[in-house]
Amino acid sequence: MLKCPICKKDVVPGTPDFPFCSERCRIIDLGNWSAEKYVISSSAKPETSHDEPDEQ
């Protein structure tokens, strides 16, 4: 049994609103994304491209 990420109620896999327990929780989650309450972390140091030649 999984928990709804918004209200923490139990959710049965395969339900129409999965992984949320209801359409209400789906809409709340969408609002959180649009309000930029969630962020996707990035690495602290930018990766160097291997396509560029090394400077000498």
PQR file with spaces between the fields and no chain letter, atoms N, CA, C, O and H, PARSE charges and radii, in Angstrom:
ATOM       1  N    MET     1       0.845   -1.175    0.000 -0.4000 1.5000
ATOM       2  CA   MET     1       0.000    0.000    0.000 -0.0000 2.0000
ATOM       3  C    MET     1       0.893    1.242    0.000  0.5500 1.7000
ATOM       4  O    MET     1       1.844    1.325    0.777 -0.5500 1.4000
ATOM       5  N    LEU     2       0.593    2.180   -0.850 -0.4000 1.5000
ATOM       6  CA   LEU     2       1.353    3.426   -0.941 -0.0000 2.0000
ATOM       7  C    LEU     2       0.571    4.557   -0.297  0.5500 1.7000
ATOM       8  O    LEU     2      -0.639    4.452   -0.095 -0.5500 1.4000
ATOM       9  H    LEU     2      -0.180    2.112   -1.481  0.4000 1.0000
ATOM      10  N    LYS     3       1.261    5.631    0.023 -0.4000 1.5000
ATOM      11  CA   LYS     3       0.643    6.807    0.630 -0.0000 2.0000
ATOM      12  C    LYS     3       0.549    7.923   -0.400  0.5500 1.7000
ATOM      13  O    LYS     3       1.451    8.109   -1.217 -0.5500 1.4000
ATOM      14  H    LYS     3       2.244    5.717   -0.140  0.4000 1.0000
ATOM      15  N    CYS     4      -0.549    8.660   -0.351 -0.4000 1.5000
ATOM      16  CA   CYS     4      -0.728    9.831   -1.198 -0.0000 2.0000
ATOM      17  C    CYS     4       0.341   10.851   -0.809  0.5500 1.7000
ATOM      18  O    CYS     4       0.508   11.134    0.378 -0.5500 1.4000
ATOM      19  H    CYS     4      -1.281    8.509    0.312  0.4000 1.0000
ATOM      20  N    PRO     5       1.068   11.409   -1.780 -0.5600 1.5000
ATOM      21  CA   PRO     5       2.130   12.356   -1.438  0.2800 2.0000
ATOM      22  C    PRO     5       1.610   13.673   -0.852  0.5500 1.7000
ATOM      23  O    PRO     5       2.390   14.425   -0.268 -0.5500 1.4000
ATOM      24  N    ILE     6       0.339   13.964   -0.991 -0.4000 1.5000
ATOM      25  CA   ILE     6      -0.219   15.212   -0.481 -0.0000 2.0000
ATOM      26  C    ILE     6      -0.834   15.030    0.906  0.5500 1.7000
ATOM      27  O    ILE     6      -0.452   15.732    1.842 -0.5500 1.4000
ATOM      28  H    ILE     6      -0.294   13.353   -1.465  0.4000 1.0000
ATOM      29  N    CYS     7      -1.782   14.096    1.055 -0.4000 1.5000
ATOM      30  CA   CYS     7      -2.501   13.970    2.332 -0.0000 2.0000
ATOM      31  C    CYS     7      -2.100   12.744    3.146  0.5500 1.7000
ATOM      32  O    CYS     7      -2.536   12.587    4.287 -0.5500 1.4000
ATOM      33  H    CYS     7      -2.092   13.525    0.294  0.4000 1.0000
ATOM      34  N    LYS     8      -1.281   11.886    2.573 -0.4000 1.5000
ATOM      35  CA   LYS     8      -0.739   10.693    3.248 -0.0000 2.0000
ATOM      36  C    LYS     8      -1.773    9.592    3.492  0.5500 1.7000
ATOM      37  O    LYS     8      -1.522    8.696    4.298 -0.5500 1.4000
ATOM      38  H    LYS     8      -0.927   12.014    1.647  0.4000 1.0000
ATOM      39  N    LYS     9      -2.925    9.632    2.821 -0.4000 1.5000
ATOM      40  CA   LYS     9      -3.884    8.539    2.918 -0.0000 2.0000
ATOM      41  C    LYS     9      -3.363    7.357    2.107  0.5500 1.7000
ATOM      42  O    LYS     9      -2.570    7.531    1.182 -0.5500 1.4000
ATOM      43  H    LYS     9      -3.129   10.360    2.167  0.4000 1.0000
ATOM      44  N    ASP    10      -3.815    6.148    2.460 -0.4000 1.5000
ATOM      45  CA   ASP    10      -3.434    4.960    1.694 -0.0000 2.0000
ATOM      46  C    ASP    10      -4.038    5.038    0.298  0.5500 1.7000
ATOM      47  O    ASP    10      -5.175    5.476    0.124 -0.5500 1.4000
ATOM      48  H    ASP    10      -4.459    6.006    3.211  0.4000 1.0000
ATOM      49  N    VAL    11      -3.260    4.606   -0.698 -0.4000 1.5000
ATOM      50  CA   VAL    11      -3.704    4.617   -2.087 -0.0000 2.0000
ATOM      51  C    VAL    11      -3.484    3.232   -2.677  0.5500 1.7000
ATOM      52  O    VAL    11      -2.416    2.640   -2.521 -0.5500 1.4000
ATOM      53  H    VAL    11      -2.336    4.250   -0.557  0.4000 1.0000
ATOM      54  N    VAL    12      -4.492    2.729   -3.345 -0.4000 1.5000
ATOM      55  CA   VAL    12      -4.408    1.426   -3.994 -0.0000 2.0000
ATOM      56  C    VAL    12      -3.848    1.624   -5.404  0.5500 1.7000
ATOM      57  O    VAL    12      -4.405    2.398   -6.182 -0.5500 1.4000
ATOM      58  H    VAL    12      -5.360    3.209   -3.472  0.4000 1.0000
ATOM      59  N    PRO    13      -2.761    0.938   -5.741 -0.5600 1.5000
ATOM      60  CA   PRO    13      -2.230    1.056   -7.106  0.2800 2.0000
ATOM      61  C    PRO    13      -3.296    0.674   -8.133  0.5500 1.7000
ATOM      62  O    PRO    13      -4.064   -0.265   -7.926 -0.5500 1.4000
ATOM      63  N    GLY    14      -3.331    1.408   -9.232 -0.4000 1.5000
ATOM      64  CA   GLY    14      -4.292    1.116  -10.292 -0.0000 2.0000
ATOM      65  C    GLY    14      -5.535    1.984  -10.247  0.5500 1.7000
ATOM      66  O    GLY    14      -6.353    1.925  -11.166 -0.5500 1.4000
ATOM      67  H    GLY    14      -2.707    2.171   -9.401  0.4000 1.0000
ATOM      68  N    THR    15      -5.703    2.794   -9.198 -0.4000 1.5000
ATOM      69  CA   THR    15      -6.857    3.691   -9.141 -0.0000 2.0000
ATOM      70  C    THR    15      -6.648    4.820  -10.151  0.5500 1.7000
ATOM      71  O    THR    15      -5.510    5.122  -10.508 -0.5500 1.4000
ATOM      72  H    THR    15      -5.039    2.842   -8.452  0.4000 1.0000
ATOM      73  N    PRO    16      -7.727    5.444  -10.613 -0.5600 1.5000
ATOM      74  CA   PRO    16      -7.601    6.470  -11.664  0.2800 2.0000
ATOM      75  C    PRO    16      -6.703    7.649  -11.299  0.5500 1.7000
ATOM      76  O    PRO    16      -6.072    8.221  -12.188 -0.5500 1.4000
ATOM      77  N    ASP    17      -6.623    8.029  -10.038 -0.4000 1.5000
ATOM      78  CA   ASP    17      -5.830    9.184   -9.637 -0.0000 2.0000
ATOM      79  C    ASP    17      -4.456    8.808   -9.103  0.5500 1.7000
ATOM      80  O    ASP    17      -3.741    9.672   -8.595 -0.5500 1.4000
ATOM      81  H    ASP    17      -7.135    7.565   -9.315  0.4000 1.0000
ATOM      82  N    PHE    18      -4.069    7.542   -9.205 -0.4000 1.5000
ATOM      83  CA   PHE    18      -2.793    7.065   -8.684 -0.0000 2.0000
ATOM      84  C    PHE    18      -1.655    7.918   -9.213  0.5500 1.7000
ATOM      85  O    PHE    18      -1.645    8.189  -10.413 -0.5500 1.4000
ATOM      86  H    PHE    18      -4.649    6.840   -9.618  0.4000 1.0000
ATOM      87  N    PRO    19      -0.717    8.351   -8.432 -0.5600 1.5000
ATOM      88  CA   PRO    19      -0.382    7.972   -7.063  0.2800 2.0000
ATOM      89  C    PRO    19      -1.088    8.802   -5.991  0.5500 1.7000
ATOM      90  O    PRO    19      -0.765    8.700   -4.808 -0.5500 1.4000
ATOM      91  N    PHE    20      -2.056    9.626   -6.412 -0.4000 1.5000
ATOM      92  CA   PHE    20      -2.805   10.421   -5.457 -0.0000 2.0000
ATOM      93  C    PHE    20      -4.082    9.693   -5.071  0.5500 1.7000
ATOM      94  O    PHE    20      -4.525    8.786   -5.775 -0.5500 1.4000
ATOM      95  H    PHE    20      -2.318    9.709   -7.374  0.4000 1.0000
ATOM      96  N    CYS    21      -4.675   10.096   -3.942 -0.4000 1.5000
ATOM      97  CA   CYS    21      -5.894    9.421   -3.484 -0.0000 2.0000
ATOM      98  C    CYS    21      -7.141    9.998   -4.143  0.5500 1.7000
ATOM      99  O    CYS    21      -8.185    9.346   -4.168 -0.5500 1.4000
ATOM     100  H    CYS    21      -4.314   10.833   -3.370  0.4000 1.0000
ATOM     101  N    SER    22      -7.043   11.217   -4.678 -0.4000 1.5000
ATOM     102  CA   SER    22      -8.217   11.869   -5.258 -0.0000 2.0000
ATOM     103  C    SER    22      -7.788   12.921   -6.273  0.5500 1.7000
ATOM     104  O    SER    22      -6.614   13.280   -6.365 -0.5500 1.4000
ATOM     105  H    SER    22      -6.195   11.746   -4.658  0.4000 1.0000
ATOM     106  N    GLU    23      -8.760   13.403   -7.026 -0.4000 1.5000
ATOM     107  CA   GLU    23      -8.482   14.473   -7.979 -0.0000 2.0000
ATOM     108  C    GLU    23      -8.054   15.736   -7.230  0.5500 1.7000
ATOM     109  O    GLU    23      -7.215   16.492   -7.720 -0.5500 1.4000
ATOM     110  H    GLU    23      -9.714   13.112   -6.951  0.4000 1.0000
ATOM     111  N    ARG    24      -8.621   15.965   -6.053 -0.4000 1.5000
ATOM     112  CA   ARG    24      -8.258   17.126   -5.236 -0.0000 2.0000
ATOM     113  C    ARG    24      -6.755   17.141   -4.957  0.5500 1.7000
ATOM     114  O    ARG    24      -6.107   18.176   -5.117 -0.5500 1.4000
ATOM     115  H    ARG    24      -9.302   15.351   -5.654  0.4000 1.0000
ATOM     116  N    CYS    25      -6.203   16.015   -4.546 -0.4000 1.5000
ATOM     117  CA   CYS    25      -4.772   15.941   -4.254 -0.0000 2.0000
ATOM     118  C    CYS    25      -3.942   16.102   -5.525  0.5500 1.7000
ATOM     119  O    CYS    25      -2.855   16.678   -5.479 -0.5500 1.4000
ATOM     120  H    CYS    25      -6.729   15.174   -4.417  0.4000 1.0000
ATOM     121  N    ARG    26      -4.433   15.603   -6.653 -0.4000 1.5000
ATOM     122  CA   ARG    26      -3.733   15.804   -7.926 -0.0000 2.0000
ATOM     123  C    ARG    26      -3.658   17.278   -8.269  0.5500 1.7000
ATOM     124  O    ARG    26      -2.615   17.759   -8.711 -0.5500 1.4000
ATOM     125  H    ARG    26      -5.316   15.135   -6.690  0.4000 1.0000
ATOM     126  N    ILE    27      -4.764   18.011   -8.070 -0.4000 1.5000
ATOM     127  CA   ILE    27      -4.814   19.438   -8.377 -0.0000 2.0000
ATOM     128  C    ILE    27      -3.909   20.231   -7.433  0.5500 1.7000
ATOM     129  O    ILE    27      -3.242   21.173   -7.860 -0.5500 1.4000
ATOM     130  H    ILE    27      -5.612   17.620   -7.711  0.4000 1.0000
ATOM     131  N    ILE    28      -3.884   19.858   -6.161 -0.4000 1.5000
ATOM     132  CA   ILE    28      -2.998   20.515   -5.201 -0.0000 2.0000
ATOM     133  C    ILE    28      -1.547   20.338   -5.631  0.5500 1.7000
ATOM     134  O    ILE    28      -0.766   21.289   -5.595 -0.5500 1.4000
ATOM     135  H    ILE    28      -4.426   19.093   -5.814  0.4000 1.0000
ATOM     136  N    ASP    29      -1.184   19.123   -6.039 -0.4000 1.5000
ATOM     137  CA   ASP    29       0.180   18.847   -6.490 -0.0000 2.0000
ATOM     138  C    ASP    29       0.519   19.673   -7.729  0.5500 1.7000
ATOM     139  O    ASP    29       1.612   20.234   -7.817 -0.5500 1.4000
ATOM     140  H    ASP    29      -1.818   18.351   -6.068  0.4000 1.0000
ATOM     141  N    LEU    30      -0.392   19.752   -8.671 -0.4000 1.5000
ATOM     142  CA   LEU    30      -0.171   20.545   -9.874 -0.0000 2.0000
ATOM     143  C    LEU    30       0.033   22.015   -9.509  0.5500 1.7000
ATOM     144  O    LEU    30       0.904   22.680  -10.068 -0.5500 1.4000
ATOM     145  H    LEU    30      -1.279   19.296   -8.600  0.4000 1.0000
ATOM     146  N    GLY    31      -0.764   22.516   -8.577 -0.4000 1.5000
ATOM     147  CA   GLY    31      -0.607   23.890   -8.111 -0.0000 2.0000
ATOM     148  C    GLY    31       0.745   24.122   -7.462  0.5500 1.7000
ATOM     149  O    GLY    31       1.350   25.179   -7.638 -0.5500 1.4000
ATOM     150  H    GLY    31      -1.472   21.975   -8.123  0.4000 1.0000
ATOM     151  N    ASN    32       1.223   23.131   -6.708 -0.4000 1.5000
ATOM     152  CA   ASN    32       2.545   23.246   -6.083 -0.0000 2.0000
ATOM     153  C    ASN    32       3.638   23.356   -7.132  0.5500 1.7000
ATOM     154  O    ASN    32       4.572   24.144   -6.978 -0.5500 1.4000
ATOM     155  H    ASN    32       0.732   22.272   -6.566  0.4000 1.0000
ATOM     156  N    TRP    33       3.529   22.568   -8.203 -0.4000 1.5000
ATOM     157  CA   TRP    33       4.519   22.650   -9.279 -0.0000 2.0000
ATOM     158  C    TRP    33       4.448   24.014   -9.958  0.5500 1.7000
ATOM     159  O    TRP    33       5.480   24.632  -10.216 -0.5500 1.4000
ATOM     160  H    TRP    33       2.770   21.928   -8.328  0.4000 1.0000
ATOM     161  N    SER    34       3.237   24.487  -10.248 -0.4000 1.5000
ATOM     162  CA   SER    34       3.118   25.763  -10.969 -0.0000 2.0000
ATOM     163  C    SER    34       3.538   26.941  -10.104  0.5500 1.7000
ATOM     164  O    SER    34       3.957   27.970  -10.635 -0.5500 1.4000
ATOM     165  H    SER    34       2.398   23.985  -10.038  0.4000 1.0000
ATOM     166  N    ALA    35       3.436   26.818   -8.783 -0.4000 1.5000
ATOM     167  CA   ALA    35       3.879   27.871   -7.862 -0.0000 2.0000
ATOM     168  C    ALA    35       5.367   27.740   -7.537  0.5500 1.7000
ATOM     169  O    ALA    35       5.904   28.491   -6.722 -0.5500 1.4000
ATOM     170  H    ALA    35       3.095   25.983   -8.351  0.4000 1.0000
ATOM     171  N    GLU    36       6.021   26.781   -8.182 -0.4000 1.5000
ATOM     172  CA   GLU    36       7.454   26.511   -8.002 -0.0000 2.0000
ATOM     173  C    GLU    36       7.813   26.167   -6.557  0.5500 1.7000
ATOM     174  O    GLU    36       8.879   26.538   -6.066 -0.5500 1.4000
ATOM     175  H    GLU    36       5.585   26.171   -8.843  0.4000 1.0000
ATOM     176  N    LYS    37       6.904   25.449   -5.881 -0.4000 1.5000
ATOM     177  CA   LYS    37       7.199   24.983   -4.526 -0.0000 2.0000
ATOM     178  C    LYS    37       8.111   23.763   -4.558  0.5500 1.7000
ATOM     179  O    LYS    37       8.762   23.441   -3.564 -0.5500 1.4000
ATOM     180  H    LYS    37       6.038   25.148   -6.280  0.4000 1.0000
ATOM     181  N    TYR    38       8.156   23.092   -5.695 -0.4000 1.5000
ATOM     182  CA   TYR    38       9.043   21.951   -5.871 -0.0000 2.0000
ATOM     183  C    TYR    38      10.197   22.393   -6.764  0.5500 1.7000
ATOM     184  O    TYR    38      10.008   23.189   -7.684 -0.5500 1.4000
ATOM     185  H    TYR    38       7.627   23.353   -6.502  0.4000 1.0000
ATOM     186  N    VAL    39      11.375   21.883   -6.495 -0.4000 1.5000
ATOM     187  CA   VAL    39      12.524   22.145   -7.358 -0.0000 2.0000
ATOM     188  C    VAL    39      13.246   20.839   -7.620  0.5500 1.7000
ATOM     189  O    VAL    39      13.265   19.942   -6.777 -0.5500 1.4000
ATOM     190  H    VAL    39      11.529   21.236   -5.748  0.4000 1.0000
ATOM     191  N    ILE    40      13.823   20.746   -8.765 -0.4000 1.5000
ATOM     192  CA   ILE    40      14.633   19.587   -9.111 -0.0000 2.0000
ATOM     193  C    ILE    40      16.073   19.989   -8.856  0.5500 1.7000
ATOM     194  O    ILE    40      16.581   20.934   -9.461 -0.5500 1.4000
ATOM     195  H    ILE    40      13.808   21.475   -9.450  0.4000 1.0000
ATOM     196  N    SER    41      16.717   19.277   -7.970 -0.4000 1.5000
ATOM     197  CA   SER    41      18.079   19.657   -7.603 -0.0000 2.0000
ATOM     198  C    SER    41      19.040   19.385   -8.756  0.5500 1.7000
ATOM     199  O    SER    41      18.813   18.516   -9.598 -0.5500 1.4000
ATOM     200  H    SER    41      16.305   18.510   -7.479  0.4000 1.0000
ATOM     201  N    SER    42      20.099   20.147   -8.757 -0.4000 1.5000
ATOM     202  CA   SER    42      21.140   19.954   -9.753 -0.0000 2.0000
ATOM     203  C    SER    42      22.457   19.759   -9.022  0.5500 1.7000
ATOM     204  O    SER    42      22.570   20.030   -7.826 -0.5500 1.4000
ATOM     205  H    SER    42      20.282   20.853   -8.073  0.4000 1.0000
ATOM     206  N    SER    43      23.436   19.290   -9.750 -0.4000 1.5000
ATOM     207  CA   SER    43      24.735   19.063   -9.129 -0.0000 2.0000
ATOM     208  C    SER    43      25.354   20.396   -8.719  0.5500 1.7000
ATOM     209  O    SER    43      25.081   21.427   -9.333 -0.5500 1.4000
ATOM     210  H    SER    43      23.345   19.070  -10.721  0.4000 1.0000
ATOM     211  N    ALA    44      26.181   20.374   -7.686 -0.4000 1.5000
ATOM     212  CA   ALA    44      26.808   21.587   -7.179 -0.0000 2.0000
ATOM     213  C    ALA    44      27.795   22.158   -8.183  0.5500 1.7000
ATOM     214  O    ALA    44      27.899   23.376   -8.325 -0.5500 1.4000
ATOM     215  H    ALA    44      26.403   19.536   -7.187  0.4000 1.0000
ATOM     216  N    LYS    45      28.520   21.293   -8.880 -0.4000 1.5000
ATOM     217  CA   LYS    45      29.491   21.724   -9.879 -0.0000 2.0000
ATOM     218  C    LYS    45      28.978   21.362  -11.260  0.5500 1.7000
ATOM     219  O    LYS    45      28.579   20.220  -11.487 -0.5500 1.4000
ATOM     220  H    LYS    45      28.436   20.303   -8.764  0.4000 1.0000
ATOM     221  N    PRO    46      28.981   22.307  -12.182 -0.5600 1.5000
ATOM     222  CA   PRO    46      28.553   21.949  -13.542  0.2800 2.0000
ATOM     223  C    PRO    46      29.530   20.951  -14.158  0.5500 1.7000
ATOM     224  O    PRO    46      30.745   21.066  -13.996 -0.5500 1.4000
ATOM     225  N    GLU    47      28.989   20.000  -14.847 -0.4000 1.5000
ATOM     226  CA   GLU    47      29.836   19.008  -15.492 -0.0000 2.0000
ATOM     227  C    GLU    47      30.500   19.628  -16.711  0.5500 1.7000
ATOM     228  O    GLU    47      29.890   20.432  -17.416 -0.5500 1.4000
ATOM     229  H    GLU    47      28.002   19.907  -14.979  0.4000 1.0000
ATOM     230  N    THR    48      31.740   19.257  -16.956 -0.4000 1.5000
ATOM     231  CA   THR    48      32.437   19.760  -18.132 -0.0000 2.0000
ATOM     232  C    THR    48      32.056   18.907  -19.332  0.5500 1.7000
ATOM     233  O    THR    48      31.858   17.697  -19.226 -0.5500 1.4000
ATOM     234  H    THR    48      32.235   18.604  -16.384  0.4000 1.0000
ATOM     235  N    SER    49      31.964   19.557  -20.446 -0.4000 1.5000
ATOM     236  CA   SER    49      31.619   18.853  -21.668 -0.0000 2.0000
ATOM     237  C    SER    49      32.858   18.147  -22.213  0.5500 1.7000
ATOM     238  O    SER    49      33.946   18.724  -22.237 -0.5500 1.4000
ATOM     239  H    SER    49      32.125   20.540  -20.532  0.4000 1.0000
ATOM     240  N    HIS    50      32.696   16.922  -22.642 -0.4000 1.5000
ATOM     241  CA   HIS    50      33.809   16.170  -23.212 -0.0000 2.0000
ATOM     242  C    HIS    50      33.964   16.453  -24.707  0.5500 1.7000
ATOM     243  O    HIS    50      34.897   15.966  -25.346 -0.5500 1.4000
ATOM     244  H    HIS    50      31.812   16.453  -22.622  0.4000 1.0000
ATOM     245  N    ASP    51      33.037   17.246  -25.258 -0.4000 1.5000
ATOM     246  CA   ASP    51      33.092   17.581  -26.675 -0.0000 2.0000
ATOM     247  C    ASP    51      34.072   18.706  -26.959  0.5500 1.7000
ATOM     248  O    ASP    51      34.551   18.840  -28.085 -0.5500 1.4000
ATOM     249  H    ASP    51      32.279   17.641  -24.738  0.4000 1.0000
ATOM     250  N    GLU    52      34.378   19.519  -25.947 -0.4000 1.5000
ATOM     251  CA   GLU    52      35.258   20.663  -26.141 -0.0000 2.0000
ATOM     252  C    GLU    52      36.719   20.236  -25.997  0.5500 1.7000
ATOM     253  O    GLU    52      37.049   19.421  -25.136 -0.5500 1.4000
ATOM     254  H    GLU    52      33.989   19.410  -25.032  0.4000 1.0000
ATOM     255  N    PRO    53      37.585   20.786  -26.836 -0.5600 1.5000
ATOM     256  CA   PRO    53      39.020   20.440  -26.693  0.2800 2.0000
ATOM     257  C    PRO    53      39.583   21.073  -25.418  0.5500 1.7000
ATOM     258  O    PRO    53      39.136   22.136  -24.990 -0.5500 1.4000
ATOM     259  N    ASP    54      40.558   20.411  -24.829 -0.4000 1.5000
ATOM     260  CA   ASP    54      41.214   20.932  -23.642 -0.0000 2.0000
ATOM     261  C    ASP    54      42.040   22.145  -24.005  0.5500 1.7000
ATOM     262  O    ASP    54      42.693   22.169  -25.048 -0.5500 1.4000
ATOM     263  H    ASP    54      40.921   19.546  -25.176  0.4000 1.0000
ATOM     264  N    GLU    55      42.014   23.172  -23.134 -0.4000 1.5000
ATOM     265  CA   GLU    55      42.833   24.352  -23.361 -0.0000 2.0000
ATOM     266  C    GLU    55      44.246   24.074  -22.878  0.5500 1.7000
ATOM     267  O    GLU    55      44.436   23.406  -21.861 -0.5500 1.4000
ATOM     268  H    GLU    55      41.483   23.153  -22.286  0.4000 1.0000
ATOM     269  N    GLN    56      45.237   24.582  -23.599 -0.4000 1.5000
ATOM     270  CA   GLN    56      46.625   24.390  -23.196 -0.0000 2.0000
ATOM     271  C    GLN    56      47.370   25.667  -23.193  0.5500 1.7000
ATOM     272  O    GLN    56      48.560   25.687  -22.877 -0.5500 1.4000
ATOM     273  H    GLN    56      45.082   25.124  -24.424  0.4000 1.0000
